[in-house]
Amino acid sequence: MSLNKTYEFNDIIRDIIDKKEFQQLKDELHHGISRYHHCIRVAKGTYYITKKFNLNYENATKAALLHDFYTNEQMKDFNSKEAFRLHPDLALENAKNLLGLDKLQENIIASHMFPVCKEKPKYIEAWVTSIVDKGVAIYEMYRYKASLVMGIWILFIFNIISIQK
């Protein structure tokens, strides 16, 4: 990302990332990294694509930043399948409490898990965010979570070999 785009991106998201409620996501594990950093990656991807195609990049970027705006504590009563399907609704509710959203932003957040969730993307920006989120999640799962699991297995095997001696 060019320096000018980096400054513009940071200006767009500043009013959200400076809020203590959003800062809480730094402590939430998500795909092997923090949910905070995952949301920033999705917002950057959404920003880049929507700006390039002259779409509503400012509102799309803000909504992409808030697409997973929930805490693990809020999901504790749901099993993983339910949480997977329901977290867009919780993120939308939390985002509405944080700042005023327009219809585009509401749809981006509510539909980012399509076709798993009930809401379908109604705007090109919502489709972009949904696709970017899936790409970022796949990257993060491969890059961070898979290596973490591999490391645990290597330690386990090393311990088994050590015990055998």
LOKOLMI-933326 format. One line per field, with one value per residue: residue in three letters; x negated, z, y of N, C-alpha, C in turn. Coordinates in Angstrom, 1 decimal, always signed. Layout:
<ketis>
aa [ALA;...]
n.X [X;...]
n.Z [Z;...]
n.Y [Y;...]
ca.X [X;...]
ca.Z [Z;...]
ca.Y [Y;...]
c.X [X;...]
c.Z [Z;...]
c.Y [Y;...]
</ketis>
This chain:
<ketis>
aa [MET;SER;LEU;ASN;LYS;THR;TYR;GLU;PHE;ASN;ASP;ILE;ILE;ARG;ASP;ILE;ILE;ASP;LYS;LYS;GLU;PHE;GLN;GLN;LEU;LYS;ASP;GLU;LEU;HIS;HIS;GLY;ILE;SER;ARG;TYR;HIS;HIS;CYS;ILE;ARG;VAL;ALA;LYS;GLY;THR;TYR;TYR;ILE;THR;LYS;LYS;PHE;ASN;LEU;ASN;TYR;GLU;ASN;ALA;THR;LYS;ALA;ALA;LEU;LEU;HIS;ASP;PHE;TYR;THR;ASN;GLU;GLN;MET;LYS;ASP;PHE;ASN;SER;LYS;GLU;ALA;PHE;ARG;LEU;HIS;PRO;ASP;LEU;ALA;LEU;GLU;ASN;ALA;LYS;ASN;LEU;LEU;GLY;LEU;ASP;LYS;LEU;GLN;GLU;ASN;ILE;ILE;ALA;SER;HIS;MET;PHE;PRO;VAL;CYS;LYS;GLU;LYS;PRO;LYS;TYR;ILE;GLU;ALA;TRP;VAL;THR;SER;ILE;VAL;ASP;LYS;GLY;VAL;ALA;ILE;TYR;GLU;MET;TYR;ARG;TYR;LYS;ALA;SER;LEU;VAL;MET;GLY;ILE;TRP;ILE;LEU;PHE;ILE;PHE;ASN;ILE;ILE;SER;ILE;GLN;LYS]
n.X [-0.8;-0.6;-2.2;-0.4;+2.1;+1.9;+1.9;+4.5;+6.1;+5.6;+6.7;+9.4;+10.0;+9.3;+11.1;+12.5;+10.7;+9.4;+11.2;+12.0;+13.6;+13.2;+10.5;+10.4;+10.5;+7.9;+7.1;+8.4;+8.3;+8.1;+8.2;+5.6;+4.3;+4.8;+8.2;+8.5;+6.3;+6.9;+9.3;+8.3;+6.8;+8.8;+10.2;+8.2;+7.9;+10.4;+10.6;+8.6;+9.5;+12.2;+11.6;+10.0;+11.9;+13.6;+15.7;+17.9;+15.7;+14.9;+17.0;+17.3;+14.8;+14.8;+17.0;+16.0;+13.9;+15.3;+16.5;+16.2;+16.7;+16.9;+16.7;+15.1;+16.3;+18.9;+19.8;+19.8;+22.0;+22.7;+22.3;+19.5;+20.5;+22.9;+21.9;+20.3;+22.3;+23.9;+22.3;+22.1;+24.5;+24.2;+21.9;+22.9;+24.8;+23.1;+21.6;+23.5;+24.0;+21.6;+21.2;+23.0;+24.5;+24.8;+27.1;+25.6;+23.3;+24.4;+25.4;+22.9;+21.6;+23.6;+23.8;+21.3;+20.5;+21.9;+22.4;+23.2;+24.5;+27.7;+28.2;+27.9;+25.4;+26.1;+24.9;+22.1;+19.9;+20.3;+20.1;+17.4;+16.2;+17.0;+15.7;+13.0;+12.7;+12.9;+10.6;+8.6;+9.0;+8.4;+5.7;+4.7;+5.4;+3.8;+1.2;+0.8;+2.4;+2.1;-0.7;-1.0;+0.4;-1.2;-3.6;-2.9;-2.4;-4.9;-6.4;-5.0;-5.6;-8.4;-8.6;-7.5;-9.5;-11.6;-10.8;-10.8;-13.5]
n.Z [+0.0;-0.9;+0.6;+0.8;+0.6;+2.8;+4.9;+4.4;+4.8;+7.5;+8.6;+8.1;+9.7;+12.3;+14.2;+15.1;+15.9;+18.0;+20.1;+23.3;+23.4;+21.0;+21.2;+23.0;+21.4;+20.9;+22.7;+22.1;+20.8;+17.4;+14.6;+15.1;+15.5;+16.9;+17.2;+16.7;+14.9;+12.8;+12.0;+11.1;+8.9;+7.2;+6.8;+5.5;+3.1;+2.0;+1.8;-0.1;-2.5;-2.8;-3.1;-5.4;-7.3;-7.3;-5.4;-2.5;-0.5;+2.0;+3.9;+3.5;+4.4;+7.1;+8.0;+7.4;+9.1;+11.5;+11.2;+12.7;+15.3;+18.3;+21.5;+22.9;+25.3;+25.0;+23.4;+24.8;+25.5;+23.3;+21.0;+18.9;+16.2;+16.3;+17.0;+14.9;+12.9;+14.1;+14.9;+13.1;+13.6;+16.2;+16.1;+14.5;+16.1;+18.2;+16.8;+16.0;+18.5;+19.0;+17.0;+14.6;+11.9;+8.4;+5.9;+4.1;+5.5;+7.6;+6.2;+5.2;+7.5;+8.6;+6.6;+6.1;+6.4;+4.5;+2.6;+5.0;+7.0;+7.5;+6.2;+3.0;+0.9;-0.3;-1.7;-3.7;-2.3;+0.0;-0.9;-1.6;+0.9;+2.2;+0.6;+0.8;+3.6;+3.8;+2.3;+3.8;+6.2;+5.5;+4.8;+7.3;+8.9;+7.7;+7.9;+10.6;+12.5;+11.6;+11.8;+14.5;+15.5;+14.3;+15.6;+18.2;+17.9;+17.1;+19.5;+21.1;+20.0;+20.3;+23.1;+23.6;+22.4;+24.0;+26.5;+26.0;+26.0]
n.Y [-1.2;+2.2;+5.1;+7.4;+6.1;+4.5;+6.5;+7.5;+5.3;+4.8;+7.2;+6.8;+4.6;+5.4;+6.6;+4.4;+2.4;+3.6;+3.5;+2.2;-0.1;-1.4;-1.9;-4.0;-6.2;-6.9;-8.8;-11.1;-14.3;-15.3;-17.2;-17.9;-15.5;-12.2;-11.0;-8.4;-7.7;-9.4;-8.2;-5.7;-6.5;-7.5;-5.1;-3.6;-5.0;-4.8;-2.0;-1.4;-2.8;-1.8;+1.0;+1.0;+0.2;+2.4;+2.4;+2.7;+3.3;+4.3;+3.9;+1.2;+0.2;+0.9;-0.7;-3.2;-3.3;-3.7;-6.1;-8.5;-7.8;-8.6;-10.3;-13.2;-13.8;-13.0;-15.0;-17.3;-18.9;-20.4;-23.1;-24.1;-24.3;-22.8;-20.3;-19.7;-19.3;-17.3;-15.1;-12.8;-11.4;-10.6;-9.1;-7.0;-5.9;-5.0;-3.1;-1.3;-0.2;+1.1;+3.0;+5.1;+3.4;+3.0;+1.7;+0.2;-0.4;-1.9;-4.1;-5.2;-6.1;-7.9;-9.8;-10.9;-13.5;-15.0;-17.9;-19.0;-17.6;-16.0;-13.6;-12.1;-10.7;-7.4;-5.4;-4.4;-3.8;-5.3;-7.9;-7.8;-7.5;-9.9;-11.8;-11.0;-11.4;-14.2;-15.0;-13.8;-15.2;-17.8;-17.6;-16.8;-19.0;-20.9;-19.8;-19.1;-20.6;-23.3;-23.6;-23.3;-25.6;-27.6;-27.1;-27.8;-30.6;-31.4;-30.9;-32.7;-35.2;-35.1;-35.1;-37.7;-39.3;-38.6;-39.5;-42.3;-42.9]
ca.X [+0.0;-1.4;-2.1;+0.8;+3.2;+1.8;+2.5;+5.9;+6.7;+5.5;+7.6;+10.7;+10.3;+8.9;+12.2;+13.0;+9.6;+9.1;+12.2;+11.6;+14.4;+12.5;+9.2;+10.6;+10.2;+6.5;+7.0;+9.3;+7.7;+9.0;+7.4;+4.2;+3.8;+5.9;+9.3;+8.1;+5.4;+7.7;+10.3;+7.6;+6.4;+10.0;+10.5;+7.2;+8.2;+11.7;+10.2;+7.8;+10.3;+13.3;+11.1;+9.6;+13.1;+14.4;+16.9;+18.0;+14.6;+14.8;+18.0;+17.0;+13.6;+15.3;+17.8;+15.1;+13.2;+16.3;+17.3;+16.0;+16.6;+17.5;+15.7;+15.4;+17.2;+20.2;+20.2;+19.6;+23.2;+23.0;+21.3;+18.8;+21.3;+23.8;+21.1;+19.9;+23.4;+24.5;+21.5;+22.3;+25.6;+23.7;+21.0;+23.7;+25.4;+22.1;+21.2;+24.5;+23.9;+20.4;+21.4;+24.1;+24.2;+25.8;+27.6;+24.5;+22.5;+25.2;+25.4;+21.6;+21.4;+24.5;+23.7;+19.9;+20.4;+22.7;+23.8;+23.4;+25.5;+29.0;+28.2;+27.2;+24.8;+26.9;+24.1;+20.9;+19.0;+20.6;+19.5;+16.0;+15.8;+17.2;+14.6;+11.7;+12.7;+12.6;+9.2;+7.7;+9.1;+7.7;+4.3;+4.3;+5.4;+2.6;+0.0;+0.7;+3.0;+1.5;-2.0;-0.9;+0.7;-2.4;-4.5;-2.4;-2.6;-6.4;-6.7;-4.4;-6.5;-9.7;-8.4;-7.3;-10.8;-12.4;-10.3;-11.2;-15.0]
ca.Z [+0.0;-0.9;+1.8;+0.8;+0.9;+4.2;+5.7;+4.2;+5.5;+9.0;+8.9;+8.0;+10.8;+13.5;+15.1;+15.6;+16.6;+19.3;+21.1;+24.2;+23.1;+19.9;+21.7;+23.6;+20.5;+20.9;+23.6;+21.6;+19.8;+16.2;+13.5;+15.5;+15.9;+17.6;+16.4;+16.3;+13.7;+11.7;+11.4;+10.4;+7.6;+6.3;+6.4;+4.5;+1.8;+1.5;+1.4;-1.3;-3.6;-3.1;-3.6;-6.8;-8.2;-7.1;-4.7;-1.3;+0.2;+3.4;+4.7;+3.4;+5.2;+8.5;+8.3;+7.3;+10.4;+12.5;+10.8;+13.8;+16.5;+19.4;+22.3;+23.2;+26.5;+24.4;+22.6;+25.6;+25.6;+22.0;+20.6;+17.8;+15.0;+16.5;+17.1;+13.5;+12.2;+14.7;+15.2;+12.4;+14.2;+17.4;+15.6;+14.0;+17.3;+18.9;+15.9;+16.1;+19.8;+19.0;+16.2;+13.7;+10.7;+7.3;+5.4;+3.4;+6.6;+8.3;+5.3;+5.1;+8.7;+8.7;+5.5;+5.7;+6.5;+3.5;+2.7;+6.3;+7.8;+6.8;+5.4;+1.7;+0.5;-1.2;-2.3;-4.2;-1.2;+1.0;-1.6;-1.5;+2.3;+2.4;-0.1;+1.5;+4.9;+3.5;+1.9;+5.0;+7.2;+5.0;+5.0;+8.8;+9.4;+7.2;+8.3;+12.1;+13.3;+11.2;+12.3;+15.9;+15.7;+13.9;+16.7;+19.4;+17.5;+17.2;+20.9;+21.6;+19.5;+20.9;+24.5;+23.5;+22.1;+25.2;+27.5;+25.6;+26.2]
ca.Y [+0.0;+3.4;+5.9;+8.2;+5.2;+4.1;+7.6;+7.6;+4.1;+5.1;+8.2;+6.2;+3.7;+5.9;+6.8;+3.1;+1.6;+4.3;+3.2;+1.1;-1.3;-2.1;-2.3;-5.3;-7.3;-7.3;-9.9;-12.2;-15.1;-15.6;-17.8;-17.9;-14.1;-11.5;-10.6;-7.0;-7.7;-10.0;-7.1;-4.7;-7.1;-7.5;-3.7;-3.1;-5.6;-4.1;-0.6;-1.4;-3.2;-0.8;+2.2;+0.7;+0.2;+3.6;+2.1;+3.5;+2.7;+4.7;+3.2;-0.3;+0.0;+0.9;-1.9;-4.4;-3.3;-4.1;-7.3;-9.5;-7.0;-9.3;-11.0;-14.6;-13.9;-12.8;-16.2;-18.4;-19.8;-21.0;-24.1;-23.5;-24.2;-21.7;-19.1;-19.5;-18.8;-16.2;-14.0;-11.6;-10.6;-10.0;-8.0;-5.9;-5.2;-4.2;-2.0;-0.2;+0.5;+1.8;+4.2;+5.0;+2.7;+3.2;+0.4;-0.5;-1.0;-3.0;-5.3;-5.7;-6.8;-9.0;-10.8;-11.3;-15.0;-15.6;-18.3;-19.6;-16.8;-15.8;-12.3;-12.1;-9.4;-6.7;-4.4;-4.9;-3.7;-6.4;-9.1;-7.6;-7.8;-11.3;-12.5;-10.7;-12.1;-15.6;-15.1;-13.5;-16.3;-19.0;-17.2;-16.8;-20.4;-21.6;-19.2;-19.0;-21.7;-24.6;-23.7;-23.5;-27.0;-28.3;-27.0;-28.6;-32.0;-31.7;-31.0;-33.9;-36.3;-34.9;-35.6;-39.2;-39.8;-38.3;-40.5;-43.6;-43.1]
c.X [-0.9;-1.2;-0.9;+2.0;+3.1;+2.3;+4.0;+6.6;+6.7;+6.5;+9.1;+11.0;+10.0;+10.0;+12.8;+11.9;+9.2;+10.1;+11.8;+12.4;+13.7;+11.2;+9.2;+10.3;+8.8;+6.2;+7.8;+8.6;+8.6;+8.1;+5.9;+3.5;+4.9;+7.0;+9.1;+7.3;+6.1;+8.7;+9.5;+7.2;+7.6;+10.3;+9.5;+7.5;+9.4;+11.4;+9.6;+8.7;+11.4;+12.8;+10.7;+10.8;+14.1;+15.7;+16.9;+17.0;+14.5;+15.8;+17.8;+15.8;+14.0;+16.1;+16.9;+14.3;+14.0;+16.9;+17.2;+15.9;+17.5;+16.4;+16.1;+16.3;+18.6;+20.7;+20.1;+20.8;+23.5;+21.9;+20.6;+19.6;+22.3;+23.1;+20.7;+21.0;+24.0;+23.6;+21.7;+23.4;+25.1;+22.7;+21.8;+24.3;+24.3;+21.6;+22.2;+24.4;+22.6;+20.5;+22.5;+23.7;+25.2;+26.2;+26.5;+23.7;+23.2;+25.2;+24.0;+21.3;+22.3;+24.3;+22.2;+19.7;+21.3;+21.9;+24.1;+24.5;+26.7;+29.0;+27.4;+26.6;+25.7;+26.1;+22.8;+19.8;+19.1;+20.0;+18.0;+15.5;+15.9;+16.1;+13.3;+11.6;+12.3;+11.2;+8.3;+7.8;+8.4;+6.2;+3.9;+4.4;+4.2;+1.4;-0.2;+1.2;+2.3;+0.1;-2.0;-0.6;-0.4;-3.4;-4.2;-2.7;-4.1;-6.8;-6.2;-5.3;-7.8;-9.6;-8.2;-8.7;-11.7;-12.1;-10.8;-12.7;-15.2]
c.Z [+0.0;+0.4;+1.9;+1.1;+2.3;+5.2;+5.6;+4.9;+7.0;+9.4;+9.0;+9.2;+12.2;+14.6;+15.7;+16.4;+17.9;+20.4;+22.0;+23.9;+22.0;+20.3;+22.4;+22.7;+20.4;+21.8;+23.2;+20.5;+18.7;+15.1;+13.8;+15.8;+16.7;+16.7;+15.9;+15.0;+12.6;+11.1;+10.7;+9.0;+6.7;+5.9;+5.4;+3.1;+1.2;+1.0;+0.1;-2.6;-3.9;-3.5;-5.1;-7.7;-8.0;-6.4;-3.4;-0.3;+1.7;+4.3;+4.7;+4.3;+6.7;+8.9;+8.3;+8.6;+11.6;+12.3;+11.9;+15.1;+17.7;+20.2;+22.5;+24.4;+26.0;+23.7;+23.5;+25.7;+24.3;+21.7;+19.3;+16.5;+15.1;+16.4;+15.7;+12.7;+12.7;+15.0;+14.4;+13.0;+15.5;+17.1;+15.2;+15.2;+18.1;+18.1;+16.0;+17.4;+19.8;+18.2;+15.2;+12.4;+9.6;+6.8;+4.8;+4.5;+7.4;+7.5;+5.2;+6.3;+8.8;+7.7;+5.2;+5.8;+5.5;+2.8;+4.0;+7.1;+6.9;+5.9;+4.1;+1.4;-0.6;-2.0;-2.7;-3.1;-0.1;+0.4;-1.4;-0.1;+2.6;+1.8;+0.5;+2.8;+4.7;+3.1;+3.0;+6.0;+6.7;+5.1;+6.5;+9.3;+9.0;+7.9;+9.8;+12.8;+12.9;+11.8;+13.8;+16.2;+15.4;+15.0;+17.9;+19.1;+17.6;+18.6;+21.5;+21.2;+20.1;+22.4;+24.5;+23.3;+23.3;+26.3;+27.2;+25.9;+27.6]
c.Y [+1.2;+4.2;+6.8;+7.3;+4.7;+5.2;+7.7;+6.5;+4.4;+6.2;+7.7;+5.4;+4.2;+6.1;+5.5;+2.5;+2.3;+4.1;+2.0;-0.2;-2.1;-2.6;-3.6;-6.4;-7.7;-8.5;-11.1;-13.0;-15.4;-16.0;-17.7;-16.6;-13.5;-11.1;-9.2;-7.0;-8.4;-8.9;-6.1;-5.3;-7.1;-6.1;-3.2;-3.7;-5.0;-2.7;-0.6;-1.8;-2.2;+0.5;+2.1;+0.8;+1.3;+3.3;+3.0;+2.9;+3.1;+4.0;+1.7;-0.6;-0.1;-0.3;-3.1;-4.5;-3.9;-5.4;-8.4;-8.8;-7.6;-9.9;-12.4;-14.8;-13.8;-14.1;-17.4;-19.4;-20.5;-22.0;-23.5;-23.3;-23.0;-20.4;-18.7;-18.8;-17.5;-15.0;-12.7;-10.7;-9.9;-8.9;-6.8;-5.1;-4.4;-3.0;-0.9;+0.5;+1.4;+3.1;+4.0;+4.4;+3.1;+1.8;-0.5;-1.2;-2.1;-4.3;-5.9;-6.6;-8.0;-10.1;-11.3;-12.8;-15.7;-16.7;-19.0;-18.9;-16.5;-14.6;-12.5;-10.7;-8.7;-5.6;-5.0;-4.9;-4.8;-7.7;-9.0;-8.0;-9.3;-12.1;-12.3;-11.4;-13.5;-15.8;-14.8;-14.6;-17.5;-18.7;-17.4;-18.2;-21.1;-21.1;-19.3;-20.2;-23.1;-24.7;-23.9;-25.0;-27.9;-28.3;-27.8;-30.1;-32.3;-31.8;-32.3;-35.1;-36.3;-35.5;-37.1;-39.8;-39.7;-39.3;-41.9;-43.9;-43.4]
</ketis>
